[in-house]
């Protein structure tokens, strides 16, 4: 519950330090978007090979989600955050030194490990330290996600215009700043209970959490089809691609913080999921149609609009995963994100392979189909979501007041 007069902007310095580092962490997702064509050219790689930058990153991220709670419950949140940040700094620098796409894919995997350790723990730290309750903390976390995703393409475009290696070095510098801020501002915590390695998997035995997670897997497939493959069909410079995905990221950020809570308050969490997934499917169909007709303005418009659906989905699915079961938030988050990020891992390589070998419209048609499957999962297993539909006043909606 959010106290009267409390907003997500009134937070302790330690929360802002963690949120800043989270912004930089999420920059790493969209950072490579504007430079994907340049990386392919510089390392003499195909789009399918370059797409493995996303696959290695998110596959390691997904698996690492299962162990982050185990680690943080033994050494504390601050130490875990600093370990994750250190790994990101090291592997971001190594990514910039790559001389082959295989090396870069491997270093991005290490980057994904550090990012998973940091991101999973950051949500728990922000929830624990933020004023205004868990709902405000989740909104702040999703705002950091949106801001990072929107700023990442800009950073990638500006630095990538000099050389495709420079965005990796720039991220390492920013993450080092985040390391210093957290080391100075965040107090060392003492773990109060220990999480078992099996706890996140056990938590997924809950019907509501598994339903939310599986539906999120399919919407993340659609999400990262847009993010990973679209740069190859835009036919733009790094600045052009960066501008498109900056607009997309702004849509993600604004809809996460402003649109999602209002929809949640007015129609409830599950109907909001249906609405967001339906709109995302329509936008994917739009990209498919315009990509097939070589209408770049249509592709750009539909790509940016997908950000609205993705922002709403990110916030509502995350809040729902935290609330639908009786598992501790950190455990529920680990299990949910393990399943969710698998969609992000497989989408880039499947989308690029279909686009290269079948047709540029096919990946987006598959993305739209995944949205339909996500809706079907929610509908067929709706009895497991009673904990969400039965709440008279959604906590997420209160956080926007």
Secondary structure, DSSP 8 states (H G I E B T S, - for coil): ---TT--TT---HHHHHHHHHHHHHHHHHHTTTTTHHHHHHHTT--HHHHTHHHHHHHHHHHHHHHHHHHHHHHH-HHHHHHHHHHHHHHHHHHHHT-SSHHHHHHHHHHHHHHHHHHHHHHHHHHHHH-TTHHHHHHHHHHHHHHHHHHHHHHHHHHHHTT-TTHHHHHHHHHHHHHHHHHHHHS-----SS---TTHHHHHTTSHHHHHHHHHHHHHHHHHHHHHHHHHHHH---HHHHHHHHHHHHHHHHHIIIIIHHHHHHHH-HHHHHHHHHHHHHHHHHHHHHHHHTT-HHHHHHHHHHHHHHHHHHHHHHHHHHHHSSSS-HHHHHHHHHHHHHHHHHHHHHHHHHHHHHT-TTHHHHHHHHHHHHHHHHHHHTGGGGHHHHT-SS-HHHHHT-
